[in-house]
Amino acid sequence: MIIAPDEESGAALRRISDKTVARKRVKALLDGTGLRVRAMANELVVMNPHDPEKGRIYIEFADGSVSWERTAWSHLGHLQGYEDEVEDFGPCVGKSEILTALNVVRREAPDSAQTPACAGIAHLGGAGRSPE
């Protein structure tokens, strides 16, 4: 079958070429590392099957741009109101800590409904740490 070199097939051939080049480069770079490489429609996805929490690397076929996607977790403490239910309560997390962690700008007065155990705890300048 012969494909006419018009605009559409030219673009399709370029995408196939980009994909082939990216696959060869990534294979040569990461061969023997144990990482899993998966081809998607527009990019390669690289991940560690033994540690998926580290995220994924995305490599675009067209220009080779590389992005790292991952989920980050930070333990902030325990929600206010659970002080009596948790033996080693640690830092108290109230409205202020949640709003600060999510970058919500407050236009109201601080939360006056804090329980006594939370009242003396410094707010999230040190995320999830006890007052020093």
N, C-alpha and C positions, 0 to 999 in steps of 0.2 A: 504494500500500500504506500502510495506517495502522498505526502502532506504538502499542500501548496503553502509557500512561505508568506501567507497574508498576515495581517496584524494579530488576529486571534491565535492562530497556531504558533506564531512567533513567540507570543507571550507564554503560551502553554509550554513550548519547548524550553524557554528560559526558566520557568518554574521547575521543570523536571531537572534541568541542569543545576539550578541552585540547590535543589534537594539532594542530588547526587554528590555535589561538591561538599555540602555541609555534612552529610553522612560519612564520607571518606575522611574528612578532617577530624571529626569527633571520634570516629573509630580509631584512627591513628593516635590521637591524643590520649584517649581513655582506655585503650585496650589493656586488659589484664587487671583493671582496678576493681572489678566486681560491681561496678555501677551498671544500672539498667538504662538503656537508651531506647526511646520509643518515638517513632515518627508520627506526627500529627499532620493535619492539613497544611499548616503554614510554618511549622517549627518542629524541632526535636525537643523532647523532654527527657532530661537526665535525672535519675533519682538513685538513692541508695536503698535497695530492697531490705537491707538489714537495719536501717535506721531512717524510716520514712519521715520521722518528726523533723529531720533536718531540712525538709522542704524539697523543692524541685528547681532545677535549672532549665530555663527555656532558651533555646537558640533558634532565632528566626532564619529561615532559609534565604530570604531575599538579601539581607545585608549582614548576617552573622551577629546581630546584636544579641547580648546575653542578659537575662534577667533572673533573679533569684526570688522565688516565692516561698514563704515559710510562715508558720503560725508561731507567735511568741506568747508565752505564758508567764505571768508574774503573780505569785501568791501575795495577796494584799493583807490577809488576816481573816477574821470572822465577822459576819454581819452583826451589827449591834442588835441586841435583843437575845442573843444566844449565849451571853456571858455565863449564865447559870447551868447551861447544858454542856459546855465544853470545859474539860478539866484544865488544860493548859491553853487558856484563851488566846494569848498573844495579842497582836494588834487588833484594834477595833476598826471596822469599816462601816461608815455611815454615809449619809447623802453626800457630804462634802468630798469624801474620798472617791466615791463613784463618779461624781461630776468632774472632779479634777482628772481622774484617770482617762475619762472619755473626752477631755478638753471641752467641756460644756461651760460657757461663761454664765455665771450666775448674776442676776440682777436683783436678787432678794437678800434679805438678812440671812445669816448662817442658821443652820438647822437647830432650833431650840428644843427639839424633842430627843436630844441625845440622852442615853441612859447614863447613870453615874460612872459606870466603868469606862465609858467612851469619852466622857467630858474632859478628862485630862490628857487625852491622847493627841499628839501633834498630828495635824492633817498632812496628807500626802506630799510633803516636800521630800520625804524619804519613803517612797511607796512601800507600804507593808511593814515598816519598822516601828518598833516600840520607841517611846520618847527616851531621850538620852539625858 
